[in-house]
Amino acid sequence: MPGPQSEPETERSGQPAGPSNLALRILSAAILAPLALTTAYIGDWPFALFWMLAALAVLWEWIKLIAGPGHVLMFSSCGSAIAVAALVEWRDRPITALLLVGLGVFASLIFAPRPWQLWITAGIGYAGAMLLAPMFLRADPDYGWAALALLFAVVWTTDVLGYFIGRLIGGPKLCPAISPKKTWSGAVAGAIGALIAAAVLAREFGSYNAYAWGGIGLLLSIAAQLGDLLESWIKRRFGAKDASQLIPGHGGVMDRLDGFWAAALVACLLGIARGGLHNPGLGLLVW
């Protein structure tokens, strides 16, 4: 989600993160972050619409990154499956929603040229997880809002502290072959900050186990940073600095949701493993 990129300097533009670029990031975050929080709090169709649009944007960026512009038929066929999956999950049909994402995978095998089939198929899974992981969590009638609030707190804390502490302290690089600007100092600061933020949030939401929430915050922070690295690797693999220019100062929707995507997926899988498909928020939060 929107927040300062967790790199001392933006490798996406190839230039230092100067004041004007940082101002654009802050402005974009100031608009998108409240929108994300508001739709998560409201739930229902505004939340479904928000994540459907995000998933479609990610799918479009992925196809453009892998196969180049102009693949309207491929995007429309795969994107239709994602859009209908959002509608179906909004009506509380998680199994059908998963099957529809699978239908999108099948469509990619039909319409994607052979050299790109595996990558486009992976993109359907990526966009499908971007859509369904937060929707599954929010659908929990008693714990959905708290689960999303925890996710936002963890990812944003990781992102913001990773950026500013990494820029302030510097030091050894986290993974220079993939993302030359990320540092261990930023990664550790982000993870510790996420742990603390999750533990504090546990008390704010009630009598939850703060130690368990802190551990979940640490796990999700690590997942978010791995998701960030994965997206950086994919862009390097295809010679791109940004997934797109849809968000001023941030790049594309993929660039902003890479960490959230991974953290939401891990949170959703953990929640489903403990609470089932209809109560993943319970499984994630109650220990």
C-alpha positions in Angstrom: 0.0 0.0 0.0 1.1 3.6 -0.4 4.0 4.7 1.7 7.6 5.7 1.1 9.5 3.1 -0.8 11.7 1.1 1.5 14.9 2.1 -0.3 17.3 5.0 0.5 17.2 5.9 -3.2 14.8 4.9 -5.8 16.3 2.4 -8.1 13.1 2.7 -10.2 13.9 6.0 -11.6 17.6 5.6 -11.6 18.0 8.9 -9.7 18.2 9.8 -6.1 15.0 10.2 -4.2 15.0 14.0 -4.2 12.5 16.3 -2.4 10.1 16.6 -5.3 9.8 12.8 -5.7 9.4 12.3 -2.0 6.7 14.9 -2.0 4.9 13.1 -4.8 5.1 9.9 -2.8 3.7 11.5 0.3 0.9 13.2 -1.6 -0.1 9.9 -3.3 0.0 8.1 0.0 -2.1 10.8 1.7 -4.8 10.2 -0.9 -4.6 6.4 -1.3 -4.0 5.3 2.3 -7.2 6.8 3.7 -9.1 5.4 0.8 -7.8 1.9 1.5 -8.5 2.2 5.2 -12.0 3.6 4.6 -13.1 0.9 2.2 -11.6 -1.8 4.5 -13.6 -0.3 7.4 -16.8 -0.1 5.4 -16.4 -3.5 3.8 -19.1 -4.8 1.5 -19.1 -3.6 -2.2 -16.8 -0.6 -1.8 -14.1 -2.9 -0.5 -14.7 -5.5 -3.2 -14.6 -2.8 -5.9 -11.4 -1.3 -4.5 -9.5 -4.6 -4.6 -11.0 -5.6 -7.9 -9.6 -2.5 -9.5 -6.3 -3.0 -7.8 -6.1 -6.6 -9.0 -7.0 -5.6 -12.6 -4.4 -2.9 -12.5 -1.8 -5.4 -11.3 -2.8 -7.8 -14.0 -2.6 -5.2 -16.7 0.9 -4.1 -15.4 2.0 -7.7 -15.3 0.9 -8.5 -18.9 2.5 -5.3 -20.2 5.7 -6.0 -18.3 6.0 -9.6 -19.6 4.5 -9.4 -23.1 4.5 -5.7 -23.9 1.5 -3.4 -24.7 -1.4 -4.2 -27.0 -2.6 -7.6 -25.7 -6.2 -6.5 -25.2 -7.8 -9.9 -25.8 -5.4 -11.6 -23.4 -6.1 -9.0 -20.7 -9.8 -8.9 -21.2 -10.2 -12.6 -21.0 -8.1 -13.1 -17.9 -9.3 -9.9 -16.3 -12.9 -10.9 -16.8 -12.3 -13.9 -14.6 -10.7 -11.7 -11.9 -13.6 -9.3 -12.0 -16.3 -12.0 -11.7 -14.3 -13.6 -8.9 -14.5 -10.3 -7.0 -18.3 -10.2 -7.5 -18.7 -13.9 -6.4 -16.5 -13.5 -3.3 -18.5 -10.3 -2.4 -21.5 -12.7 -2.3 -19.5 -15.0 0.0 -18.7 -17.8 -2.4 -15.0 -18.4 -1.7 -14.7 -21.7 -3.5 -16.4 -20.4 -6.6 -14.1 -17.3 -6.5 -11.1 -19.6 -6.4 -12.4 -21.6 -9.3 -12.9 -18.4 -11.3 -9.3 -17.5 -10.8 -8.5 -20.9 -12.1 -10.6 -20.2 -15.1 -8.5 -17.1 -15.7 -5.4 -19.3 -15.6 -7.1 -21.5 -18.3 -7.8 -18.5 -20.4 -4.1 -17.4 -20.2 -3.1 -20.8 -21.5 -5.4 -20.2 -24.5 -4.6 -16.6 -25.3 -1.0 -16.2 -24.2 1.7 -16.8 -26.8 3.7 -20.0 -25.9 7.0 -18.2 -24.8 5.0 -16.2 -22.2 2.4 -18.8 -21.0 4.1 -19.7 -17.8 4.7 -16.1 -16.8 1.2 -14.9 -17.7 -0.2 -17.9 -15.8 1.8 -16.8 -12.8 0.4 -13.3 -13.3 -3.1 -14.6 -13.0 -2.2 -16.2 -9.7 -0.5 -13.0 -8.5 -3.5 -10.8 -9.3 -5.9 -13.5 -8.0 -4.1 -13.6 -4.6 -4.0 -9.8 -4.6 -7.8 -9.8 -4.9 -8.9 -12.8 -2.8 -6.5 -12.7 0.1 -7.7 -9.4 1.5 -11.3 -10.2 0.5 -11.3 -13.6 2.3 -9.9 -11.9 5.5 -12.4 -9.0 5.4 -15.3 -11.4 4.8 -14.9 -12.7 8.4 -17.9 -11.1 10.1 -16.3 -10.6 13.5 -12.6 -10.2 12.8 -12.3 -9.0 9.2 -11.7 -5.3 10.0 -9.2 -6.1 12.7 -7.3 -8.4 10.3 -7.1 -5.8 7.6 -6.0 -3.1 10.2 -3.2 -5.4 11.3 -2.1 -5.9 7.7 -2.0 -2.2 7.0 -0.2 -1.4 10.2 2.5 -4.1 9.6 3.1 -3.3 5.9 3.1 0.5 6.3 5.4 0.4 9.4 7.8 -2.0 7.5 7.8 0.3 4.5 8.2 3.6 6.3 10.8 2.5 8.8 12.7 0.6 6.1 12.9 3.7 4.0 13.9 6.2 6.6 16.1 4.1 8.8 17.8 2.6 5.7 18.4 6.1 4.4 19.6 7.4 7.8 21.9 4.5 8.8 22.8 2.8 5.5 25.2 -0.1 5.9 25.4 -3.5 4.3 23.0 -4.2 1.4 20.2 -6.6 1.9 20.2 -8.2 -1.5 22.4 -6.1 -3.9 21.9 -8.4 -6.9 18.2 -7.8 -6.9 17.6 -4.5 -5.1 20.9 -2.5 -4.7 19.4 0.2 -2.5 17.8 -1.9 0.3 19.9 -2.3 3.5 19.9 -4.7 6.4 19.4 -1.7 8.7 16.2 -0.8 7.0 15.0 -4.4 6.9 15.6 -5.0 10.6 14.1 -1.7 11.6 11.0 -2.4 9.6 10.6 -5.8 11.0 11.1 -4.7 14.6 8.7 -1.7 14.1 6.1 -4.0 12.6 6.4 -6.3 15.6 5.8 -3.4 18.0 3.0 -1.9 15.9 1.2 -5.3 15.9 1.5 -5.8 19.6 0.2 -2.3 20.3 -2.7 -2.8 18.0 -3.6 -6.0 19.8 -4.4 -3.9 22.9 -6.2 -1.2 20.9 -8.6 -3.7 19.4 -9.3 -5.5 22.7 -7.9 -8.3 24.9 -6.0 -10.0 22.2 -2.7 -11.8 22.8 -0.2 -9.1 22.2 2.7 -11.6 22.1 1.0 -13.6 19.4 0.1 -10.5 17.4 3.7 -9.3 17.7 4.9 -12.6 16.3 2.4 -12.4 13.5 3.6 -8.8 12.8 7.2 -10.0 12.5 6.2 -12.9 10.2 4.1 -10.6 8.0 6.9 -8.0 7.9 9.3 -10.6 6.6 6.8 -11.7 4.0 6.2 -8.2 2.9 9.9 -7.6 2.4 10.3 -10.9 0.5 7.4 -9.8 -1.7 9.1 -6.5 -2.4 12.3 -8.4 -3.4 10.3 -10.8 -5.6 8.8 -7.9 -7.5 12.2 -6.2 -7.9 13.6 -9.5 -9.3 10.7 -9.8 -11.8 11.3 -6.2 -13.0 15.0 -6.8 -13.4 14.3 -10.0 -15.2 12.3 -8.0 -17.8 14.4 -4.9 -17.8 11.9 -2.5 -16.2 12.4 0.1 -13.5 8.6 0.5 -12.8 5.6 -1.7 -13.4 3.9 1.4 -14.7 3.4 5.1 -13.9 -0.1 4.9 -12.6 0.8 6.3 -9.1 2.8 9.5 -9.2 6.1 9.2 -7.2 5.5 5.5 -6.7 5.5 3.8 -10.1 2.8 1.2 -10.6 0.2 -0.5 -8.5 2.4 -3.6 -8.4 5.2 -1.4 -7.1 3.1 -0.3 -4.2 1.3 -3.5 -3.4 4.2 -6.0 -3.7 4.7 -6.1 0.1 1.0 -6.0 0.9 0.3 -8.8 -1.6 2.8 -11.2 0.1 1.8 -10.2 3.7 -1.9 -10.6 2.8 -1.3 -14.0 1.2 0.6 -15.3 4.2 -2.0 -13.9 6.6 -4.8 -15.4 4.7 -3.2 -18.9 4.4 -2.4 -18.8 8.1 -6.0 -17.7 8.9 -7.6 -20.3 6.7 -5.3 -23.1 8.2 -6.6 -22.2 11.7 -10.1 -20.8 11.1 -11.3 -22.2 7.8 -12.4 -20.4 4.6 -15.2 -18.6 6.3 -13.3 -17.4 9.5 -9.7 -16.6 8.4 -9.7 -13.5 10.6 -10.5 -15.6 13.6 -7.7 -18.0 12.7 -5.2 -15.2 12.2 -6.0 -13.1 15.3 -7.2 -15.3 18.1 -4.6 -17.4 19.9 
